[in-house]
Amino acid sequence: MRLKKYFLCAIIMLFATFALVACGGDEPDTPVEPGTPNTPVEPDKPDQPEQPKHEHTACPECGKCTDPECDGRSSEKCKGHTSVTPDPDKPVEPEKPTDSPEYIKYIDDLKEIVNVERGKIFERYGDFTDELENYLYYGEYPGREVTNKELTDKLSLIEETNEFGYIELEGLYFVKVVIENTYDSLEIGNTEFENSTKYKIGTTHFFLVEPILWRVLTYNPNTNQAFLVSNNIIEAKIFVDEVNNRFIDGRVIYPSNYEYSDIRKWCNDVFYNQAFNNDERKNIQLSTISNKFKTYNYEYNDDRDTEDYVFIPSFKELTTSVYGFENTGISSYSRFSSPSNYASAKGVYTSSLEDGIPDSGLYLIRGGAEFLKSYIYFVKFDGYALSPYYVNSPSTGVRLCVKVTIEN
């Protein structure tokens, strides 16, 4: 009987073992502690699709892949740039050089010069005197030379110019000048000599278009009208190209006649439109000027008066003490004037009389004497105002006069 019980127990344990194996484990479950949530069993992840194959093409702007088949997994995909396929036949452009700090400062300095306040009278000492005089800036014209090589290299590559021959760069305007042989005493075409202003013949230079500095000869606060003369000699011009007498409207026109001169035509047809904008031209008065040449109390011709916006000064105007000039034609610092760099490059004859004194140049006077009808008077380096010279001399400069209405 006891044997039967042992045999029955053995059979039950055998069946229990088979059942445990059939359930997938041979270890009892780990008891779950109270308060511990059951962790869900994650389902198996489906197999990942095979990564599409593509050719990596780097964007020239960002370096990321531009291939349309790129899904951004095997390589970072370009966003926002157009897919570009490099052209093997197209030459690779070199990277633009970075502007040097010296160049940036030079441009900033030029902009400060150009952006000076215009049309307002201010005081400063004269270039050749120790007296305070009234000045103002009005209009603009080529003046100082560009001395920064980085800038001249850039300007040399630009061919496009505006109607006045100006080159635009960095928000500024410049003009190009190739030095010619304009000084009378030099043999034409002789490149072994420098012209009278120390610029080497055949070399190229660039000049900044900048505000014109005018000396105020008179100012009427009641009418706001000012009579101005350019502080510097601003251009090199002949008086007239024709050295023989002409007959116009039944009159004999001598070469020294201002009414029919080339310089008068240039003043009012070229310079007037080139140097002044529309608003500035509205404030320039049409002036009636006398062209009778007077030295002291003597009158040497009967040239008619003209009406001009811009004109060169007369002997009378340059010997009027109210305007700040010595009242005789003798040598005087009051009539000294330095040519601008641009005027020097164009050929204005210049001389240095004393150390420490700026160079002074020759400039034309309006009207000629009866006994020298093929000559014109000009102001010499020393301020002497009765020096005759050829009417077609290319080495004489011009100082200009205007009468303007300003708000001061």
MOLIN-V524046 format. One line per field, one symbol per residue. phi: phi as a letter, one per 20 degrees, with the letter a starting at -180 (. if undefined). A space follows every 50 residues. Layout:
phi = ???
//
This chain:
phi = .ffffffffffffffffgffffenacdffffefgneffefefffffffff ffebefdfffednefdfgefenefbfefcndffcegefeeffffffffff gfffffffffffffeffdmdfbdafffccddfcecbebmbagcfefdefg ffffffeedfcefeneddblmcdccecefdedfgeeffneefdeffdmef fnedcccfecgeedeeebbdffdmecdccffdfdbdbefbeeedfcdclm dedfgeffgdefffffgeedggeeecegffffeeeedededffcdmdddd bcfffcdcecbefefffeceffendgecefgbffdfbeffgfffffoffc bdebfndgfdcebfdfocefecfeccebeegenfdcdfbffdfededcdd cbdcdcdc
//
